[in-house]
């Protein structure tokens, strides 16, 4: 057995090997991973050790195991990352206000990038979402359209890391404070202010006016942040 293998557990050796295969480009997205037997023989380890690592990668969303077909390189880690972040937040006692601040940072960056690269189709989609928000009388539907508006704005940044992490932050927000958007929209004053801020963000995007867009985004987050703080204070007292 090689000296490098002696200094670490067998499964770590297998994990490092497969990681290097992906990082070096030998294994690409949707490639079929060599059979467990072949990897075990190549590395001089047991098939159980290889299977253990494959299963671990499957749990993280980096591998998909298809019965009768084999194991394939995938890239769907969000569920695993969400669970990991939840545990970290619980251990560190991170509160929702901190998540909210992260969300603000991501959206400001998304807005700035979208100013540069958003397509006409993406701007048209934002307009269509806003028109649907104008027409619906359902608070629940308005809340869903609000999510769609912000997701579309983030997608218009064309930055895949922003899209991934913004989605995770949104999911965390929704899980920590159930029905946050519907709570906000239940107040007519806040709902009207949000409506205006969404339109102001859209018009700023069309004009590529980042100063106006950031100002509109600040108004939006001021409304949301006010409600978040109230909910956080109630939770602390409970």
C-alpha positions as CSV (number, residue, x, y, z in Angstrom):
1,X,0.0,0.0,0.0
2,X,1.3,3.5,-0.9
3,X,2.6,5.7,1.9
4,X,0.0,8.4,1.1
5,X,-2.7,5.8,1.6
6,X,-1.3,4.7,4.9
7,X,-1.7,8.2,6.4
8,X,-5.5,8.4,5.9
9,X,-8.5,6.1,6.2
10,X,-9.3,4.1,3.1
11,X,-12.6,5.9,2.3
12,X,-10.7,9.2,2.4
13,X,-8.3,7.9,-0.1
14,X,-11.1,6.9,-2.4
15,X,-12.9,10.2,-1.9
16,X,-9.7,12.1,-2.7
17,X,-9.2,10.0,-5.9
18,X,-12.8,10.7,-7.1
19,X,-12.5,14.4,-6.2
20,X,-9.4,14.7,-8.2
21,X,-11.0,13.0,-11.2
22,X,-13.8,15.6,-11.1
23,X,-11.5,18.6,-10.4
24,X,-9.0,17.6,-13.2
25,X,-11.8,17.2,-15.7
26,X,-11.4,13.5,-16.2
27,X,-14.9,13.1,-15.0
28,X,-17.4,15.7,-16.3
29,X,-21.0,16.4,-15.6
30,X,-23.2,13.5,-16.6
31,X,-20.3,11.2,-17.2
32,X,-20.6,7.6,-16.0
33,X,-18.3,6.8,-13.2
34,X,-16.2,3.6,-13.7
35,X,-17.6,0.5,-12.0
36,X,-16.9,0.1,-8.3
37,X,-14.8,-3.1,-9.0
38,X,-12.5,-1.2,-11.5
39,X,-11.9,1.6,-9.0
40,X,-11.3,-0.8,-6.2
41,X,-8.7,-2.7,-8.2
42,X,-7.0,0.5,-9.4
43,X,-6.7,1.8,-5.9
44,X,-6.0,-1.5,-4.2
45,X,-9.0,-1.1,-1.8
46,X,-12.2,-3.0,-1.1
47,X,-15.3,-2.5,-3.1
48,X,-17.1,-1.7,0.1
49,X,-14.9,1.3,0.6
50,X,-15.6,2.5,-2.9
51,X,-19.4,1.9,-2.4
52,X,-19.3,3.9,0.8
53,X,-17.8,6.9,-0.9
54,X,-20.2,6.6,-3.9
55,X,-23.1,6.6,-1.5
56,X,-21.7,9.6,0.4
57,X,-21.4,11.5,-2.9
58,X,-25.0,10.5,-3.8
59,X,-26.2,12.0,-0.5
60,X,-24.5,15.3,-1.3
61,X,-26.1,15.4,-4.8
62,X,-22.9,15.0,-6.7
63,X,-23.6,11.5,-7.9
64,X,-26.7,9.8,-9.1
65,X,-27.0,6.0,-8.8
66,X,-29.2,4.5,-11.5
67,X,-30.3,0.9,-11.0
68,X,-29.0,-1.3,-13.7
69,X,-27.1,1.6,-15.4
70,X,-24.4,2.7,-13.1
71,X,-23.3,5.8,-11.2
72,X,-23.2,9.2,-12.9
73,X,-21.7,12.6,-12.1
74,X,-24.4,15.1,-11.2
75,X,-24.6,18.6,-9.7
76,X,-27.6,18.9,-7.5
77,X,-26.2,19.7,-4.0
78,X,-28.8,22.2,-2.8
79,X,-30.8,19.9,-0.6
80,X,-27.7,18.6,1.1
81,X,-26.2,22.1,1.5
82,X,-29.5,23.4,3.0
83,X,-29.5,20.7,5.6
84,X,-25.8,21.4,6.4
85,X,-26.4,25.1,6.7
86,X,-29.4,24.5,9.0
87,X,-27.3,22.5,11.4
88,X,-24.5,25.1,11.3
89,X,-27.1,27.9,12.0
90,X,-28.5,25.9,14.9
91,X,-25.1,25.2,16.4
92,X,-24.0,28.9,16.0
93,X,-27.4,30.2,16.9
94,X,-27.6,32.4,13.8
95,X,-30.8,34.4,13.6
96,X,-33.0,35.3,10.7
97,X,-31.8,38.9,10.7
98,X,-28.4,37.6,9.7
99,X,-29.9,35.6,6.8
100,X,-31.9,38.6,5.7
101,X,-28.7,40.7,5.5
102,X,-27.1,38.1,3.3
103,X,-30.1,38.1,1.0
104,X,-29.9,41.9,0.7
105,X,-26.2,41.6,-0.4
106,X,-27.0,38.9,-3.0
107,X,-29.9,40.9,-4.5
108,X,-28.0,44.1,-4.8
109,X,-25.3,42.2,-6.7
110,X,-27.9,40.5,-8.9
111,X,-29.4,43.9,-9.7
112,X,-26.0,45.3,-10.7
113,X,-25.2,42.4,-12.9
114,X,-28.6,42.3,-14.5
115,X,-28.2,45.9,-15.5
116,X,-25.4,44.8,-17.7
117,X,-26.5,41.4,-19.1
118,X,-30.3,41.0,-18.7
119,X,-32.0,40.1,-22.0
120,X,-35.1,41.6,-23.5
121,X,-36.9,38.3,-22.8
122,X,-36.0,38.5,-19.1
123,X,-37.1,42.1,-18.9
124,X,-40.4,41.1,-20.6
125,X,-40.8,38.3,-18.1
126,X,-40.4,40.7,-15.2
127,X,-43.0,43.0,-16.8
128,X,-45.4,40.1,-17.2
129,X,-45.0,39.1,-13.5
130,X,-45.7,42.6,-12.4
131,X,-48.8,42.8,-14.5
132,X,-50.1,39.6,-13.0
133,X,-49.4,41.1,-9.5
134,X,-51.5,44.1,-10.5
135,X,-54.4,41.9,-11.7
136,X,-54.6,39.3,-8.9
137,X,-56.7,39.9,-5.7
138,X,-55.2,36.8,-4.0
139,X,-52.6,37.6,-1.4
140,X,-51.3,34.0,-1.7
141,X,-50.9,34.4,-5.5
142,X,-49.2,37.8,-5.0
143,X,-46.7,36.2,-2.6
144,X,-45.9,33.5,-5.2
145,X,-45.4,36.2,-7.9
146,X,-43.2,38.1,-5.5
147,X,-40.9,35.0,-5.3
148,X,-41.0,34.6,-9.1
149,X,-40.1,38.3,-9.6
150,X,-37.0,38.0,-7.4
151,X,-36.0,34.6,-8.8
152,X,-36.2,36.1,-12.3
153,X,-34.2,39.1,-11.3
154,X,-31.5,36.9,-9.9
155,X,-31.5,34.6,-13.0
156,X,-31.1,37.8,-15.1
157,X,-27.6,38.3,-13.5
158,X,-26.5,35.1,-15.4
159,X,-24.2,34.3,-12.5
160,X,-24.7,30.7,-11.5
161,X,-23.2,31.0,-8.1
162,X,-25.6,33.9,-7.3
163,X,-28.5,31.9,-8.6
164,X,-27.6,28.9,-6.4
165,X,-26.9,30.7,-3.2
166,X,-29.8,33.2,-3.6
167,X,-32.1,30.2,-4.0
168,X,-30.7,28.6,-0.8
169,X,-31.1,31.9,1.2
170,X,-34.7,32.3,0.0
171,X,-35.5,28.7,1.0
172,X,-33.9,29.4,4.4
173,X,-35.9,32.5,4.8
174,X,-39.2,30.8,3.9
175,X,-38.5,28.0,6.4
176,X,-37.5,30.2,9.3
177,X,-40.5,32.6,8.9
178,X,-43.5,30.8,7.5
179,X,-45.6,32.9,5.1
180,X,-43.4,36.0,5.5
181,X,-44.6,37.4,2.2
182,X,-48.3,36.9,3.0
183,X,-47.8,38.5,6.4
184,X,-46.4,41.6,4.7
185,X,-49.0,41.7,1.9
186,X,-51.8,41.5,4.5
187,X,-51.1,45.1,5.4
188,X,-52.4,47.3,2.6
189,X,-49.8,50.1,3.2
190,X,-46.9,47.7,3.0
191,X,-48.4,45.9,0.0
192,X,-48.7,49.2,-1.9
193,X,-45.1,50.2,-1.0
194,X,-43.8,46.8,-2.2
195,X,-45.8,47.2,-5.4
196,X,-44.2,50.5,-6.1
197,X,-40.7,49.3,-5.3
198,X,-41.1,46.4,-7.7
199,X,-42.1,48.6,-10.5
200,X,-39.3,51.1,-9.7
201,X,-36.8,48.2,-9.8
202,X,-38.1,47.1,-13.2
203,X,-38.0,50.6,-14.7
204,X,-34.5,51.1,-13.4
205,X,-33.4,47.9,-15.1
206,X,-34.9,48.9,-18.4
207,X,-33.1,52.3,-18.1
208,X,-29.9,50.6,-16.8
209,X,-30.0,53.2,-13.9
210,X,-28.3,51.4,-11.1
211,X,-28.6,54.3,-8.7
212,X,-32.4,54.4,-9.1
213,X,-32.5,50.6,-9.0
214,X,-30.6,50.4,-5.7
215,X,-32.8,53.1,-4.2
216,X,-35.9,51.1,-5.1
217,X,-34.3,47.9,-3.7
218,X,-33.5,49.7,-0.5
219,X,-37.1,50.8,-0.2
220,X,-38.1,47.2,-0.7
221,X,-35.8,45.8,1.9
222,X,-36.7,48.5,4.3
223,X,-40.3,47.2,4.2
224,X,-39.3,43.6,4.5
225,X,-36.7,44.2,7.1
226,X,-39.2,46.1,9.3
227,X,-41.4,43.0,9.4
228,X,-38.5,40.6,9.8
229,X,-37.3,42.5,12.9
230,X,-40.8,42.4,14.5
231,X,-41.0,38.6,13.9
232,X,-37.5,38.1,15.3
233,X,-38.3,40.1,18.4
234,X,-41.4,38.0,19.0
235,X,-39.5,34.8,18.6
236,X,-36.9,35.9,21.1
237,X,-39.6,36.7,23.7
238,X,-41.4,33.4,23.2
